[in-house]
């Protein structure tokens, strides 16, 4: 019996390579948003206001924050689509 027949219904909607690529896109979008762009968007006004009198930093801050928010939303959407395609909201471990 093939290994895929033991999996829950709808678990093999995407071929394994496609699932891997989609999962990597989900992780990269989420990591870039939460570990790089959003914290950087917080630090820009914190230090730029102290170093200069102009407001040149505000468009930079806004762009970085919007980019981080867009990537976070993309990560959520990718994760939601993967869960919906597999018939589950989140991957379930085999021991559960």
C-alpha positions as a printed NumPy array, in Angstrom:
array([[ 0.   ,  0.   ,  0.   ],
       [ 1.429,  3.457, -0.865],
       [ 2.32 ,  5.748,  2.013],
       [-0.068,  8.43 ,  0.75 ],
       [-3.117,  6.2  ,  1.303],
       [-2.572,  6.33 ,  5.081],
       [-2.775, 10.129,  5.159],
       [-6.018, 12.01 ,  5.895],
       [-8.366, 12.853,  3.064],
       [-7.175, 15.803,  1.006],
       [-3.648, 15.789,  2.45 ],
       [-1.99 , 15.317, -0.941],
       [-3.567, 18.223, -2.781],
       [-0.144, 19.567, -3.823],
       [ 2.831, 17.474, -4.954],
       [ 5.582, 17.317, -2.282],
       [ 7.875, 19.734, -4.109],
       [ 5.084, 22.295, -4.416],
       [ 4.226, 21.945, -0.733],
       [ 7.877, 22.446,  0.17 ],
       [ 8.114, 25.588, -1.929],
       [ 4.883, 27.004, -0.556],
       [ 6.006, 26.234,  3.002],
       [ 9.357, 27.94 ,  2.383],
       [ 7.553, 31.006,  0.985],
       [ 5.331, 31.076,  4.09 ],
       [ 8.309, 30.86 ,  6.45 ],
       [10.428, 33.406,  4.551],
       [ 7.596, 35.957,  4.383],
       [ 6.827, 35.55 ,  8.063],
       [10.457, 35.664,  9.167],
       [11.318, 38.72 ,  7.085],
       [ 8.258, 40.54 ,  8.375],
       [ 8.548, 39.745, 12.075],
       [12.306, 39.452, 12.51 ],
       [13.59 , 42.163, 10.191],
       [11.186, 44.703,  8.712],
       [ 8.784, 45.398, 11.577],
       [11.526, 45.775, 14.219],
       [13.57 , 47.908, 11.812],
       [10.493, 50.077, 11.247],
       [10.302, 50.625, 15.   ],
       [13.995, 51.472, 15.339],
       [14.081, 53.992, 12.477],
       [12.071, 56.747, 14.237],
       [13.558, 55.891, 17.621],
       [17.086, 56.766, 16.518],
       [16.483, 59.041, 13.514],
       [14.503, 61.58 , 15.557],
       [17.373, 61.881, 18.014],
       [20.011, 62.314, 15.287],
       [18.291, 64.856, 13.043],
       [15.847, 67.715, 13.174],
       [14.121, 66.935,  9.854],
       [11.364, 64.431,  9.239],
       [13.172, 62.571,  6.437],
       [12.847, 59.368,  8.45 ],
       [ 9.041, 59.271,  8.419],
       [ 8.559, 58.108,  4.785],
       [11.291, 55.51 ,  5.351],
       [ 9.613, 54.333,  8.566],
       [ 6.222, 54.175,  6.864],
       [ 7.56 , 52.241,  3.871],
       [ 9.374, 49.691,  6.012],
       [ 6.319, 49.207,  8.251],
       [ 3.994, 48.807,  5.259],
       [ 6.384, 46.33 ,  3.665],
       [ 6.559, 44.316,  6.886],
       [ 2.792, 44.369,  7.247],
       [ 2.322, 43.246,  3.634],
       [ 4.747, 40.336,  4.131],
       [ 3.034, 39.328,  7.389],
       [-0.352, 39.315,  5.663],
       [ 1.129, 37.311,  2.775],
       [ 2.545, 34.757,  5.233],
       [-0.84 , 34.427,  6.924],
       [-2.625, 34.056,  3.591],
       [-0.168, 31.398,  2.38 ],
       [-0.546, 29.476,  5.63 ],
       [-4.313, 29.724,  5.489],
       [-4.37 , 28.47 ,  1.885],
       [-2.139, 25.52 ,  2.745],
       [-4.336, 24.615,  5.705],
       [-7.543, 24.977,  3.695],
       [-6.151, 22.832,  0.879],
       [-5.18 , 20.089,  3.323],
       [-8.464, 20.25 ,  5.213],
       [-6.879, 21.358,  8.488],
       [-6.162, 24.689, 10.104],
       [-2.635, 23.666, 11.136],
       [-0.463, 20.592, 10.489],
       [-1.218, 17.898, 13.041],
       [ 1.599, 15.74 , 14.347],
       [ 1.275, 11.98 , 13.789],
       [ 1.349, 11.338, 17.564],
       [-1.691, 13.544, 18.209]])
